[in-house]
Structures are given as structure tokens and as C-alpha cells.
Amino acid sequence: MKRIHLIYKRIPNRVLERDDEVIADLGDVIVARSRFEGMLVPLKVNGVKVIDNGYGMVYFAFVGENYDILKVYDREGNFKGLYIDVLAYTKREGSKLEMLDLFLDIFVFPNGEAFLLDEDELEMALNYGLIDRKTFDLAHSVARDILEKLKRGEFPPEIVWRY
């Protein structure tokens, strides 16, 4: 079984590292499988629990893009929706994948309803000088672009429904 070493960075200095099972290596797109662990509280969106410890994910890392996509499944294997991280970058070096999180996230329910998450975290990062205005604007621009493409049915990329 092929594995990828994920280095997921969060400003100011949080780093998550783990080895995940690769489902498909398409060069600029890595499809891998993992589980949510170490969450202090479940993530609720619009009053619905969508992510909790033990939930599974199939994630799609797009090298050179400013987002990744997680297909989220509960412990019973029911599809809960898509979780999209807004990223500063996604880089790949061999079997190493590195991403820098930009706070903003988008959750899309199976019915297509989308919610922008963590705007307060992004705002705080700017106010405390952890990020500059350019990074703040980039995060908003990427999120806006994804939300507009979702509305037009141009997102997520087709590959997400193949795995």
C-alpha cells in the first residue's frame, strides 16, 4: 500500500504530520484516505454534526492550487458532505505533501447547500498580525471564487466524484 506523508501547517506554528494511504497518485492530484482524530469538539454546521473523531475522509490534494477537498463520511460510512480548506499553497516533493492553511473553510452538504466557515479566525489572524492584508485578501478571494463556482455547478472538479 502506497503512503503519502502529509505536512499540514496552520499559522502561527501548528503542524500536523501523518502518513496516509494513497488511493490514486495522478501527479498533480493525490487522492488519499484518512480519519479525523484528536478533535476537541465535533464540527457542527448549521446545527448538524458533520465531522467528529473516527469519521473517515477521502481527500484530494491539488498541487499548485489554493484549496483541498475532503469527502467526509461518518462512522457508518454515510456521506456527510465536502469540506474544503482554503490554502496558501499545496506543494509536493516525491511522497511528501505540504499545505499551509489560511483559516477559511467551506462545508458543502450533499444537497449542495454551502457554508463559509471560520471568517472570525481569519479576521483575528489579521488583527493580531499573524498574516498580512495580502494573505487575508487571498483567502477571501479563493473562498469567493469557490462559492461562485459551486453556485454555477463548476465545482468541485469532476475527479472528486470518481473516488
N, C-alpha and C positions, 0 to 999 in steps of 0.2 A: 504494500500500500504506500503510495507516494504521499509525502507530507510537505507542507509549506510552513515556514517559520514566520509568524506574524508579529510585527513590532508596531503596536498601535499607541501613538503618543497623544497626550492631552495636555494642553497648556495649563498651568505653568510647567509642571515637571512630572506628571503621571505617565508611566509607561506600562502597558500591558503587553506581555510576551507570552506566546503559546505556540504549540505545534498543532496544526490542523490537518485533517485528512483532505487530500485533493480529490475532487470528483472529476474535474476536467481542467487541463492546462492548455489554454488556447493562445499562449504567448502574452498578448496584451490583456487577456481576461483570464482570471483564475476563478474557478468555482470550487469552493471548499465547504466542509461541513464542520460544525462545532456545536457547543451547548452554552447556554447562559449560566454563569456561576458567579458567586460572590456578590450578588446584588443585595443591598441592604433592605430595599423595599421593592415590591413589584412595580412595573411601569403601568400606569393607567392612562388611557387616552379617552377623553370624552366619557369618563366614568367606567370604562371597560378595561379589565386587566388584559394587557396584550403581551407582556413579557414578564417572566419570572424565572427564578433559578430552576434548572432542569429542563427548561424549554429548549427546543432544538432550533438550529438555523442552517440554512444553506446560504452562503454569502458569495457575492460577486464583486471581485476587486477589479477595477478598470484602470490599468496602468496609464498614467498621464491624465486621468480625469480628476475632477474635484468632488467626487462622491463615490460611495459604495452602496450596495443594496443587499439587505438581508431579508430572506424569506423566512418568516417566523412561524414555528409550529409549537403547539402546546405539548404537554407530556403524553397526550393520547395521539398525537400526530395530526391534530386538526390545524389547518392553515389559519393563522391569526391575522396576517397581513404583511405588508412590506415596510421595513424600517430602513430609512435612507439617512446615512451620515453625510453631512456637508464637510468636505475635507480641503485642507490647503494643498495637499498633494497625495498621490499614490505612486510609490516608486517600487521597482523590482530589481533585485540583483540575484540571479540564479534562483535558489529555493528560499530566498528571503523577500518578504513583502513589508514595506514600511508605509504607514499612513499617519498624517497629522490631522487630528480632529479640530474642527472650527466651531464647536458648540452646537450649532443649529442642526436639528434633525427633522425629518418628515416621517409621519406614520400614515400609511395608506391602508384602510380597511379593505377586505375583499370586495365590498360593494363600490369601491372607487373613492369613497369619502377620504379626503386628505387633511391632515392637521400639521401645522408648523409648530415644532416644539423647541423649548429652551432659549427663546429670544432673550429672556431675563439673564441667562448665563452669559450670552454674548455681550449684552449691554454692560454687565458687571466687569467682564474681562477688559472692555474698552475703558470703563471708568477707573479701574484700578491700574491701568497702564500695562496690562499683560499682553494686549495686542494693540496695534496701531489702527488708525482710521481706514487705511488701505485694506487691511485684513478684515476689518469689520464690514466694509463695503463689499469685499469679495464674497464673504459668507452670505450676505443678503442677496447679492446678485445671483449666486449659484442656486440658492433656495428658490428665489423668484422664478428663475428660468425653469427649474424642475417642476414647480407648481403649475406654471403656464403650459408646459409640455404635457403634464398629466391631464389637464383640462381638455387639451386638444387630442388626447389619445396617442401622443407621440412618446410616451414614457410609461413604463420602463423599457429599456431596449428588449427586443424580441427574445434574446437569449435567456432572459430571466424565466420565461415560461417553458423553456426546454428542459430544465432540471428541477 
